Amino acid sequence: MPYYSGFLCAVPTENKDAYIASARKAWPIFEEYGCIGTVETWGVDVPDGKLTSFPLATKKTEDETVVFSWMVWPDKATCDDAWGRMMEDPRMAEMMDMPFDGKRMMWGGFEPIFTAGSAS
């Protein structure tokens, strides 16, 4: 069963190109470790909320944009194994200089309970 790992964060808007470059650099590494797909999104219509919202959750400032991204894995075991091995990969250590505040990043893993259509 497919497994999805995703994250949500706020990226300084001026760092959009650096964020895209970082995602493009990471993808071949993730693919090498078994990831079968990825989606990187840049917030366009992400309204502020009073009680809950993406901007509130990420503590987004006026000069930041919300990013929502996910990776598709064949299964949870592949994902878990990949993350364990990638943390030992020196190429990943080079990527730790993120173009955003990683302390405000949220991430998690998800199993699908319903799917329809095609993402391609």
Order of alpha helices (4+ residues) and beta strands (2+ residues): beta-alpha-beta-alpha-beta-alpha-alpha-beta
